[in-house]
Amino acid sequence: MSGHSKFANIKHRKEKNDAARGKIFTIIGREIAVAVKDGGADPNNNNKLREIIAKAKANNMPNDTIERGIKKAAGDAGSVVYEYVSYEGYGPSGTAIIVNALTDNKNRTAANVRNAFTKGGGNVGTPGCVSFMFDKKGMIIIDKEEFDMDPDELLMIAIEAGAEDLNNEEDSYEILTAPEDFEKVKEALETQKIPLASAEVTMIPQTYVELTSEEDIKNFNKTMDLLDADDDVQEVYHNWDE
């Protein structure tokens, strides 16, 4: 097991803010629509849809809302078409930021993302300009309050299923996997009836940037707030050491 890690809150900060405003339901609704159109309405035969349903339930989305979203996407061939887009750029003091969006209007989304960077004193860069600073990993978080298994036993189950590491944090265990092993490890834990607080493939910074200027911190938070307020934005990753 490794020592304390900093990345657990990087993406979840946004999701908690979104959940407080109910925006997460809009985000998940779009993801359900895309998953159904790409792979069908049966989660048993659509891994992506199954992942999104798990995410919806983790965010307390009602089952009937999930089912309505699936049925609507399956029966509405003429509905709005969404597509995934990604932006990379720099915030204050060279902080690296990756923005993933799901949009029906790429011009609108690009303008909004560019505006968020500019107002925070940063700029959008070219594709690949900062993503090389991150590693794509599966990350499974287990809340210690919901879990009473010995951590060594948990580590053994995870490693045997293909996990790379387990971080023992103050209030949780964080299991890391290669992206291609994520589903296998997740299913192994679920088979053991281990409750998962969250499970997703995410982007983890290789190094972190400290912001010492109050102005830089203010500008960085301004960029994050503007991105959080944009309905098209699905995920934001960064390497600021908060």
C-alpha positions as CSV (number, residue, x, y, z in Angstrom):
1,M,0.0,0.0,0.0
2,S,1.3,3.5,-0.8
3,G,1.1,6.6,1.3
4,H,-1.5,9.4,1.2
5,S,-2.7,10.4,-2.2
6,K,-4.1,13.8,-3.3
7,F,-6.1,12.9,-6.4
8,A,-9.4,11.6,-4.9
9,N,-10.9,15.0,-4.6
10,I,-9.8,16.4,-8.0
11,K,-12.8,15.1,-9.9
12,H,-15.1,14.5,-7.0
13,R,-15.0,18.1,-6.0
14,K,-17.0,18.9,-9.2
15,E,-19.4,16.1,-8.7
16,K,-20.2,17.1,-5.2
17,N,-20.9,20.7,-6.3
18,D,-23.0,19.4,-9.1
19,A,-25.0,17.1,-6.9
20,A,-25.8,20.0,-4.6
21,R,-27.4,21.9,-7.5
22,G,-29.0,18.8,-9.1
23,K,-26.9,19.3,-12.2
24,I,-25.5,15.8,-11.9
25,F,-28.8,14.4,-13.0
26,T,-28.6,16.4,-16.3
27,I,-25.0,15.1,-16.8
28,I,-26.0,11.5,-16.2
29,G,-29.1,11.8,-18.3
30,R,-27.0,12.8,-21.3
31,E,-24.6,9.9,-20.6
32,I,-27.5,7.5,-20.5
33,A,-28.8,8.7,-23.9
34,V,-25.4,8.3,-25.6
35,A,-24.8,4.9,-24.0
36,V,-28.2,3.6,-25.1
37,K,-27.8,4.8,-28.6
38,D,-24.3,3.3,-28.9
39,G,-24.9,0.0,-27.2
40,G,-28.6,-0.6,-26.7
41,A,-31.0,-0.4,-23.7
42,D,-30.1,-3.6,-21.9
43,P,-27.4,-3.0,-19.3
44,N,-26.6,-6.7,-19.2
45,N,-25.3,-6.3,-22.8
46,N,-24.0,-2.8,-22.5
47,N,-21.1,-2.3,-20.1
48,K,-21.1,1.5,-20.5
49,L,-24.7,1.8,-19.7
50,R,-24.2,-0.4,-16.6
51,E,-21.4,1.9,-15.4
52,I,-23.6,4.9,-15.9
53,I,-26.5,3.3,-14.0
54,A,-24.1,2.6,-11.1
55,K,-22.9,6.2,-11.2
56,A,-26.6,7.4,-11.2
57,K,-27.4,5.3,-8.2
58,A,-24.3,6.4,-6.3
59,N,-25.6,10.0,-6.8
60,N,-29.1,9.1,-5.5
61,M,-30.8,9.3,-8.9
62,P,-34.2,7.7,-8.5
63,N,-34.7,4.4,-10.3
64,D,-37.7,5.6,-12.2
65,T,-35.7,8.6,-13.5
66,I,-33.0,6.2,-14.7
67,E,-35.6,3.9,-16.4
68,R,-37.4,6.9,-18.1
69,G,-34.0,8.1,-19.4
70,I,-33.2,4.7,-20.9
71,K,-36.7,4.2,-22.4
72,K,-36.6,7.7,-23.9
73,A,-33.2,7.2,-25.5
74,A,-34.2,3.8,-26.8
75,G,-37.4,5.0,-28.4
76,D,-36.5,8.4,-29.6
77,A,-34.4,8.1,-32.8
78,G,-34.9,11.8,-33.6
79,S,-33.7,13.1,-30.2
80,V,-30.8,15.5,-29.8
81,V,-27.4,14.0,-30.8
82,Y,-24.7,14.5,-28.2
83,E,-21.0,14.0,-28.8
84,Y,-17.9,13.9,-26.5
85,V,-15.3,16.6,-26.9
86,S,-12.2,17.3,-24.8
87,Y,-10.2,20.5,-24.2
88,E,-6.8,21.0,-22.6
89,G,-5.1,24.1,-21.3
90,Y,-3.4,26.0,-18.6
91,G,-4.6,27.8,-15.6
92,P,-2.6,30.2,-13.3
93,S,1.1,29.4,-12.8
94,G,1.0,26.7,-15.4
95,T,-1.6,24.5,-13.8
96,A,-2.8,21.8,-16.1
97,I,-6.5,21.4,-16.8
98,I,-8.4,18.9,-18.8
99,V,-12.1,19.4,-19.6
100,N,-14.4,16.7,-21.0
101,A,-17.8,17.7,-22.3
102,L,-20.8,16.1,-23.9
103,T,-22.5,18.6,-26.2
104,D,-25.0,19.0,-29.0
105,N,-23.2,22.2,-30.1
106,K,-19.4,22.1,-30.2
107,N,-19.1,25.8,-31.1
108,R,-21.1,26.8,-28.1
109,T,-19.1,24.5,-25.8
110,A,-15.7,25.6,-27.2
111,A,-16.6,29.3,-26.6
112,N,-17.8,28.7,-23.1
113,V,-14.7,26.6,-22.1
114,R,-12.4,29.2,-23.7
115,N,-14.2,32.0,-21.7
116,A,-13.7,30.0,-18.5
117,F,-10.0,29.7,-19.1
118,T,-9.6,33.3,-20.1
119,K,-11.5,34.8,-17.2
120,G,-9.3,32.8,-14.9
121,G,-6.1,34.1,-16.4
122,G,-5.4,30.9,-18.4
123,N,-5.7,29.7,-21.9
124,V,-6.9,26.7,-23.9
125,G,-4.1,24.9,-25.6
126,T,-3.8,22.4,-28.4
127,P,-4.9,18.7,-28.0
128,G,-2.3,16.8,-26.0
129,C,-0.7,19.9,-24.5
130,V,-1.3,18.7,-20.9
131,S,-2.8,15.2,-21.0
132,F,0.7,13.7,-21.1
133,M,1.0,15.0,-17.5
134,F,-1.8,12.7,-16.4
135,D,-2.1,8.9,-16.1
136,K,-5.4,7.3,-17.0
137,K,-6.4,4.9,-14.2
138,G,-9.3,3.0,-12.9
139,M,-10.1,4.2,-9.4
140,I,-12.4,2.5,-6.9
141,I,-13.2,4.2,-3.6
142,I,-14.5,2.3,-0.6
143,D,-15.9,4.2,2.4
144,K,-14.4,2.8,5.6
145,E,-17.7,3.5,7.4
146,E,-19.5,1.1,5.1
147,F,-16.8,-1.6,5.2
148,D,-15.4,-3.8,8.0
149,M,-13.1,-6.2,6.1
150,D,-9.4,-6.4,7.0
151,P,-7.4,-4.1,4.6
152,D,-4.9,-6.9,3.9
153,E,-7.8,-9.1,2.8
154,L,-9.2,-6.3,0.6
155,L,-5.7,-5.8,-0.9
156,M,-5.5,-9.5,-1.7
157,I,-8.9,-9.6,-3.4
158,A,-8.1,-6.5,-5.4
159,I,-4.5,-7.5,-6.5
160,E,-5.7,-11.0,-7.5
161,A,-8.3,-9.4,-9.7
162,G,-5.7,-7.2,-11.4
163,A,-5.5,-4.1,-9.3
164,E,-2.2,-2.2,-9.3
165,D,-2.3,-0.6,-5.8
166,L,-4.4,0.2,-2.8
167,N,-4.1,3.5,-0.9
168,N,-5.2,3.4,2.8
169,E,-6.6,6.9,3.4
170,E,-8.1,8.4,6.5
171,D,-11.7,7.7,5.7
172,S,-11.5,5.4,2.6
173,Y,-9.6,2.8,0.6
174,E,-8.6,3.8,-2.9
175,I,-7.9,1.0,-5.4
176,L,-6.0,1.8,-8.6
177,T,-6.2,-0.3,-11.8
178,A,-5.1,-0.1,-15.4
179,P,-8.1,1.1,-17.5
180,E,-8.4,-2.3,-19.2
181,D,-8.5,-4.1,-15.8
182,F,-11.1,-1.7,-14.2
183,E,-14.2,-3.7,-14.9
184,K,-12.7,-7.0,-13.9
185,V,-11.5,-5.6,-10.5
186,K,-14.8,-3.8,-9.9
187,E,-16.8,-7.0,-10.6
188,A,-14.5,-9.0,-8.3
189,L,-15.2,-6.6,-5.4
190,E,-19.0,-6.6,-6.2
191,T,-19.0,-10.4,-6.2
192,Q,-17.6,-10.2,-2.6
193,K,-20.4,-7.8,-1.7
194,I,-18.0,-5.0,-1.0
195,P,-19.8,-1.6,-1.1
196,L,-18.3,0.8,-3.5
197,A,-18.6,4.5,-2.8
198,S,-17.5,5.3,-6.4
199,A,-15.9,3.5,-9.3
200,E,-14.6,5.1,-12.5
201,V,-11.8,5.5,-14.9
202,T,-10.2,8.9,-14.2
203,M,-7.1,11.0,-14.9
204,I,-4.4,11.2,-12.2
205,P,-1.7,13.9,-12.3
206,Q,1.9,12.7,-12.3
207,T,3.0,15.9,-10.5
208,Y,1.2,18.7,-8.7
209,V,1.5,22.5,-8.8
210,E,1.2,24.7,-5.7
211,L,-0.4,28.1,-6.0
212,T,1.0,30.5,-3.4
213,S,-0.6,33.7,-4.7
214,E,-4.1,34.6,-3.5
215,E,-4.7,36.1,-6.9
216,D,-3.8,32.8,-8.6
217,I,-6.0,30.8,-6.3
218,K,-8.9,33.2,-6.9
219,N,-8.5,33.0,-10.7
220,F,-8.2,29.2,-10.6
221,N,-11.4,28.9,-8.6
222,K,-13.1,31.3,-11.1
223,T,-12.2,29.0,-13.9
224,M,-13.5,26.0,-12.0
225,D,-16.8,27.7,-11.1
226,L,-17.4,28.7,-14.7
227,L,-16.8,25.2,-15.9
228,D,-19.0,23.7,-13.2
229,A,-21.8,26.0,-14.2
230,D,-21.7,24.8,-17.8
231,D,-24.2,22.0,-18.5
232,D,-22.1,20.7,-21.3
233,V,-19.1,20.0,-19.0
234,Q,-19.0,16.5,-17.7
235,E,-15.6,16.2,-16.0
236,V,-12.7,18.5,-15.1
237,Y,-9.3,17.2,-14.1
238,H,-6.4,19.4,-12.9
239,N,-3.0,19.2,-11.1
240,W,-3.4,22.0,-8.5
241,D,-2.2,20.8,-5.1
242,E,-5.1,22.1,-3.0
